[in-house]
């Protein structure tokens, strides 16, 4: 039986996260100079990252959200992607940046890109705070990457385990024991 015992250790500090967000926002602002972008946050994990990122971007940006899940309350993705909330804004002919808290296997994001791509946006790019390259099972082109991380279950800065730990100001590794 799997048991969660709290935070094992800090993986990425608040200071490092803030610095990297500013760098990502600068790159986005340069890439879309003179244009508007729509930041599409994948709920709920991306909210903290998206809010901080949006405040640092200097080009006009809109925000919209989708709710997509493949985890439930487990530490492993089920592989089944469910869309719980769709966009409110029309993205036809617009620059879309999907903002994700973490990319793991890539299955969820592949489905989101497929759904949004069918709506004829001008561009679709992906911005993620955390990237678990070693877990990737499908090819996902990440344009704006915060941090590559090892294959550990992480929480904080919007990421959760069973809706807990989202409010941590850093990214930490969850302490999990097998009985």
N, C-alpha and C positions, 0 to 999 in steps of 0.2 A: 504494500500500500504506500502511496506517495503522501508525504506530509510536508507542509510548508512551515518553516520556523522563523521567517522574517528575512532580513537583509544579511547576506553573507559578507559583502564588501562593496565599497564604492568602485565603480568602473570608470566613470567619466565625471569629472567635477563640474560644478555649476559654472565656474569661471571658464573652463574649456568649452563648455556648451555655448555660453554667451559669445565668446570670441568666434567660434565656428559659425554661429548663426549670422553674425555681422558679415563674415566673409561670404557666405552663401547669398545673403541679401545683396551685397555689392555686385556679385557676379550676375545675379538675376537682373538687377537694375541696369547693368551695362548691356547685357544681352537683349533687353527689351526697351532700350532707350527710345523715347518718342512714341511708345505704344502702351497699351493697357493689358494687364494680365488678370486672369481669373484664377485665384488660388482655390483649389478644390480640396478641402480637408476631409480625410476619412475618419469619421467619428468612431470612437471617442478619443482615441489615443493621440491623434494629431493636433488637438485643440491647443495645447500649451505651446508646442513648437510653432504651429501656424500663427498664433497671435504674436509671438515674439518675432518671427520672421517678417510678418506683414508690417510691423512697426519699423523695421529696418529698411524695407524696400522703398526706394525713392521714386519709382514710376507709379502711375495710377494703378491701383489693384482693387478688384472686387473679391469678395469671399463667398463661397458656397460650400455646402457640405453634402456628403453621402454617408450613409451608414451601411457598412458591409462587414460581415463577420465570417470567420472560419474557426474560431477558437472556443467560444462559449466561456466556460469557467475552467478550462483545462490548460495545461502547460504545453500541449502539443496541438498543432492545427489538425482539424478533422479532415481537411481537404475539400470539404463541401462549402462552397461560397454562397452566402445568402445576402441579398440586397434588401435592407430594411428601410432605407430612406433614399430617395433620388434627389437630384439637383432641382433647385427652384428656377435657376437662370438658364436661358438658351445659350449654348456655347457655339452655335454655328458661326464659322468664320472668325472665331476669337482665339486668343492665346491662352491655353490652359496649362496650369502647372498643378499636377496632383501632388499634394503634400501628405506624406506618410510618416508615421512615427518610426516604423521599423519594417524592413523587407526581409522576410525569412525565405520560405520556399519559392515565393513569387506567384503562386497560384491565384491568390486574391487579387493582386495588382494586375495580373494578366487579364482577368475577367473585367476589371474596372476599365483598363485601357481599351479593351474590345468594345465595351458598351459605349464609352465616351467617343471613341474613334468613329463609331457609326453615326455620330451626330455632326460630323463634318467641321470640327474645329480647325482653325488656321494652323495651330501647332499644339502638340501635347508633349509635355516634358514631365519628368518625375523628379521630385525633391524629397529626400528622406533624411531624417535625423540619423538613423542607425541602419546599417546594412550588414546582414549575416551572409556574406558571400559563400561561405562553406556549406550552407544549407540550401542554396539555390537549386531548384529542380527544373525551373523554366527560365529562359533568357529574358531578362528585363533590363532595358537600357536606362540606367540611372544617370540623369544629366547633372543633378546637384546632390552630392553625397556628403553627409555630415561626417560620420565615422564608420569605418569597418570595425565590426566587433566579433569576438569569438562565439562559438556555439554554446551560449549559456542563456538561461531564462533571465531577462532583465526587466526591471521596473523603474518607475520614477520618470519625472519630466513628461507626464502624460501616459506613460505605459503602466499597465496594471496587471495584477493577478486577482481575479474574482472581484474586480472593481476597487481593490485596495492599492495603495502606494502611488497613485497618480500624482499626488501633490508633492512628492519629493523634488527638491531643487536640483538633484543630480541623478545620474543613472547608476543603479546598483544591481548587483547580482542577487537573485533570490536564493535563499538557503533552502534546499529541498533534500529530504532524506527518504530513502526507500526502506520500508520495513519488511 
